[in-house]
Amino acid sequence: MTAQRIYDTVANDFSRVNDLIIQRLSSDVPLVEKIAQYIIESGGKRLRPLLVLLSSRAAGYTKNEHLKLAAVIEFLHTATLLHDDVVDTSDLRRGRSTANAKWGNAPSVLVGDFLYARAFEMMVELRSLPIMDVLSHATAVIAQGEVMQLMNVKNPDITEDQYMTVIHNKTAKLFEAAAHSGALLANADDAQEQALKNYGKHLGLAFQLVDDVLDYRGDAEAMGKNVGDDLAEGKATLPLIHAMAHSSEEDCLLIRHAIRKGGLDDLPHILRLVETTGALEYTMKRAREEAAEALGNLKALPASPHKEALELLTEVAVARVS
């Protein structure tokens, strides 16, 4: 499998990162450790720490601090997931009950805070102000992205440009920071540093746009969440934005009403509209454009198995839609 080939490129590093993550989750408070381990071990592909490993190696890094940096990125990501699920009142993630569904909102928020703090402790151990600058800034941008998304819940008037800003901040920024910090750790030259930073950003945008399509066309069992979850939460993602702009006045009003109301009463009709208006094809076209931008940036890197793995990762990101 193509995806397995990517992980095989850094198999030993990846295994050591997993060990380090478990080691650094330790806490004197049993509930902190229990919730943190539950969410960390609940599956997921760990794409962001994978990006750190591949980017640093592709830029010529030969030491071991990239393992710690990868764990930092995973802790930051996991903290955002814990907070996301509370904000979204989600009960299911990756096919399992969310932490807030099992233990309640307050413990989930507080353990998310613990993971942020642990991430910053480990970040300090790297003794790199440029990396701290990138990751602290990214953390602030992600939080702002969350607030922007919250402000746009049940808002059918969000524009495509506004939406792209939200997904850049909320999703792509951590991809960008993972690849960028990997380049910084490797002391990459300016051209390679900028190339990896841009690669991460465009890969993250492509990844989120494909997720938007999967929310209307995906397999619930494979995704670990239900088709139509975004609509149920009143989120106007790109497929709905495009469908509203390319449907009849009557259908546009129906979509606007469905976004304002939330829930899944109108899902069958919405599913037909995102297909017949070409909204899913348009969103996939935008995803492929972002993926092409990501691949173009990799030309600045020398040939290596790690560069090849980054190229494959980009292809896999957009191949998830059947």
C-alpha positions in Angstrom: 0.0 0.0 0.0 1.2 3.5 -0.8 0.3 4.8 2.6 2.3 2.1 4.3 5.3 2.9 2.2 5.3 6.5 3.6 5.4 5.2 7.2 8.0 2.6 6.3 10.4 5.4 5.3 10.6 6.5 9.0 9.4 3.3 10.7 12.1 3.3 13.4 11.7 7.1 14.1 7.9 6.7 14.2 8.0 3.9 16.7 10.4 5.9 19.0 8.0 8.9 18.8 5.2 6.7 19.9 7.2 5.5 22.9 8.2 9.1 23.8 4.6 10.2 23.6 3.5 7.5 26.1 6.5 8.3 28.3 5.8 12.1 28.4 2.0 11.6 29.1 2.9 10.6 32.7 1.1 12.6 35.4 0.7 12.3 39.2 -3.0 12.8 38.6 -4.5 9.5 37.4 -7.4 11.1 35.5 -5.1 13.4 33.5 -3.1 10.4 32.4 -6.2 8.3 31.7 -7.9 10.9 29.5 -4.6 11.9 27.7 -3.7 8.2 26.9 -7.3 7.6 25.7 -7.3 10.4 23.2 -3.7 9.8 22.1 -4.3 6.1 21.6 -7.7 6.4 19.9 -6.3 5.9 16.4 -5.5 8.5 13.8 -2.6 8.5 11.4 -0.4 10.9 13.3 0.1 12.8 10.1 1.5 15.9 11.8 4.3 14.2 13.7 5.0 12.2 10.5 5.5 15.5 8.7 8.1 16.5 11.3 10.0 13.3 10.8 9.9 13.4 7.0 10.6 17.1 6.6 13.6 17.2 9.0 15.1 14.1 7.3 14.4 15.4 3.8 16.3 18.6 4.8 19.3 16.5 5.9 18.7 16.1 9.7 20.7 13.3 11.3 20.3 13.6 15.0 17.4 12.6 17.4 15.7 15.8 18.5 13.2 15.5 15.7 11.5 12.8 17.9 10.8 15.3 20.6 9.6 17.8 18.1 7.2 15.3 16.6 5.8 14.5 20.0 5.3 18.2 20.7 3.3 18.5 17.5 1.2 15.5 18.4 0.5 17.0 21.9 -0.5 20.3 20.4 -2.8 18.6 17.9 -4.4 16.3 20.6 -5.1 19.3 22.8 -7.0 21.0 20.0 -9.0 17.8 19.5 -10.0 17.7 23.1 -11.1 21.3 23.0 -12.8 20.9 19.6 -15.0 18.1 20.8 -16.2 20.2 23.7 -16.9 23.2 21.5 -18.7 21.0 18.9 -20.5 18.9 21.5 -19.2 15.8 19.6 -19.9 12.3 20.9 -17.8 10.4 18.3 -14.3 10.7 16.9 -12.5 8.1 14.9 -15.3 5.7 15.6 -14.9 5.9 19.4 -16.6 8.0 22.1 -15.0 11.3 22.6 -13.3 12.1 25.9 -16.0 14.6 26.8 -18.7 12.0 26.1 -16.9 9.6 28.5 -15.7 12.0 31.3 -17.5 15.3 30.7 -16.5 18.7 29.4 -14.6 20.1 32.3 -12.0 17.2 32.5 -11.6 17.3 28.7 -10.8 21.0 28.7 -8.4 20.7 31.6 -6.5 17.7 30.1 -6.3 19.7 26.8 -4.6 22.5 28.8 -2.2 19.9 30.4 -1.2 18.7 26.9 -0.6 22.3 25.7 1.6 22.8 28.8 3.5 19.6 28.3 4.1 20.4 24.7 5.6 23.8 25.7 7.8 22.1 28.3 9.2 19.8 25.7 9.5 22.7 23.2 11.8 24.6 25.7 14.0 21.4 25.9 14.7 21.8 22.2 16.5 25.1 23.0 15.5 26.7 19.7 14.0 30.2 19.7 13.1 30.0 16.0 11.1 26.7 16.6 9.4 28.2 19.7 8.5 31.3 17.6 6.9 29.1 14.9 5.0 26.8 17.2 3.8 29.5 19.7 2.5 31.6 16.8 0.8 28.6 15.2 -0.9 27.8 18.5 -2.3 31.3 18.7 -3.4 31.2 15.0 -5.2 27.8 15.5 -7.1 29.2 18.6 -8.2 32.1 16.5 -9.3 29.8 13.7 -11.4 27.9 16.2 -13.1 31.1 17.3 -13.6 32.1 13.7 -15.3 28.8 13.0 -17.4 29.1 16.1 -18.6 32.6 15.0 -19.6 31.2 11.6 -21.7 28.3 12.9 -25.2 28.5 11.4 -24.0 31.4 9.2 -24.9 30.8 5.5 -23.3 34.1 4.4 -19.7 33.0 4.8 -17.8 33.6 1.6 -15.3 31.2 -0.1 -12.4 33.4 0.8 -13.5 33.7 4.4 -13.9 29.9 4.6 -10.4 29.4 3.2 -9.0 31.6 5.9 -10.8 29.6 8.6 -9.4 26.2 7.3 -5.9 27.7 6.9 -5.9 28.8 10.5 -7.8 25.9 12.0 -6.2 23.0 10.1 -3.4 23.9 7.7 -1.5 26.0 10.2 -0.3 23.0 12.2 0.6 21.1 9.0 2.6 24.2 8.0 4.2 24.5 11.5 5.2 20.8 11.5 7.0 20.9 8.2 8.5 24.4 8.9 9.8 23.4 12.4 11.3 20.2 10.9 13.2 22.4 8.4 14.4 24.7 11.2 15.6 21.8 13.3 17.7 20.6 10.3 19.2 24.1 9.8 17.8 24.0 6.2 18.9 26.9 4.0 16.4 29.7 3.4 15.0 28.2 0.1 14.4 24.8 1.6 12.9 26.3 4.8 10.4 28.3 2.8 9.6 25.4 0.5 8.8 23.1 3.4 6.7 25.7 5.2 4.7 26.3 2.0 4.5 22.5 1.4 2.9 22.0 4.8 0.4 24.8 4.4 -0.8 23.6 1.0 -0.9 20.0 2.1 -3.0 21.0 5.1 -5.5 22.9 2.9 -5.8 20.0 0.5 -6.3 17.6 3.4 -9.2 19.7 4.9 -10.9 20.2 1.5 -10.9 16.5 0.9 -12.4 16.1 4.4 -15.1 18.5 3.4 -16.0 16.3 0.5 -15.9 13.1 2.6 -18.4 14.7 4.9 -21.0 14.4 2.1 -19.6 11.4 0.2 -17.6 9.4 2.7 -18.0 6.0 4.4 -19.1 6.5 8.0 -17.3 3.4 9.2 -14.0 4.4 7.5 -14.2 8.0 8.7 -15.1 7.3 12.3 -17.9 9.9 12.1 -21.2 10.2 10.4 -21.9 11.6 6.9 -23.4 15.0 7.2 -21.8 15.9 10.6 -20.7 19.3 9.3 -24.3 20.1 8.2 -25.7 18.8 11.5 -23.4 21.3 13.3 -24.5 24.1 11.0 -21.1 24.4 9.4 -21.1 26.0 5.9 -18.1 24.2 4.3 -17.0 24.8 0.7 -19.4 22.2 -0.8 -22.4 24.1 0.6 -20.9 27.5 -0.2 -20.5 26.5 -3.8 -23.9 24.8 -4.0 -25.7 27.9 -2.7 -23.9 30.0 -5.5 -24.9 27.5 -8.2 -28.4 26.4 -7.4 -31.9 27.8 -8.0 -33.3 30.4 -5.6 -35.6 27.8 -4.0 -32.7 25.3 -3.5 -30.4 28.1 -2.2 -33.0 29.1 0.4 -33.3 25.4 1.4 -29.5 25.2 2.0 -29.5 28.4 3.9 -32.3 27.2 6.1 -30.6 23.9 6.7 -27.4 25.7 7.8 -29.2 28.0 10.1 -31.2 25.2 11.7 -28.5 22.6 11.9 -29.5 18.9 12.2 -30.0 16.4 9.5 -33.7 16.8 8.5 -32.7 18.1 5.0 -29.6 15.9 4.5 -31.1 13.7 1.6 -32.0 16.9 -0.4 -28.6 18.5 0.5 -26.7 15.4 -0.7 -28.5 15.6 -4.0 -27.7 19.4 -4.4 -24.0 19.1 -3.6 -23.8 16.5 -6.3 -26.0 18.1 -9.0 -24.4 21.6 -8.6 -20.9 20.1 -9.0 -20.0 21.4 -5.5 -18.1 18.2 -4.6 -16.2 18.2 -7.9 -15.4 21.8 -7.4 -14.1 21.2 -3.9 -12.0 18.3 -5.1 -10.6 20.5 -7.9 -9.5 23.1 -5.2 -8.0 20.2 -3.2 -6.0 19.0 -6.2 -4.8 22.6 -6.9 -3.5 22.8 -3.3 -1.8 19.4 -3.6 -0.1 20.5 -6.8 1.2 23.7 -5.0 2.5 21.5 -2.2 4.3 19.2 -4.7 5.8 22.1 -6.5 7.5 23.3 -3.4 9.3 20.0 -2.9 11.4 20.7 -6.0 13.6 22.8 -3.7 14.7 19.6 -1.9 17.4 17.1 -2.9 16.3 13.7 -4.0 15.9 11.3 -1.1 13.5 8.6 0.1 12.1 11.2 2.6 11.3 13.6 -0.3 9.6 10.7 -2.2 7.5 10.0 0.9 6.4 13.6 1.2 5.3 13.4 -2.5 3.4 10.2 -1.8 1.8 11.7 1.2 0.4 14.5 -1.0 -1.0 12.0 -3.4 -2.6 9.9 -0.6 -4.2 13.0 0.9 -6.3 13.6 -2.2 -6.9 10.0 -3.1 -9.1 9.4 0.0 -12.2 10.2 -2.1 -13.4 7.1 -4.0 
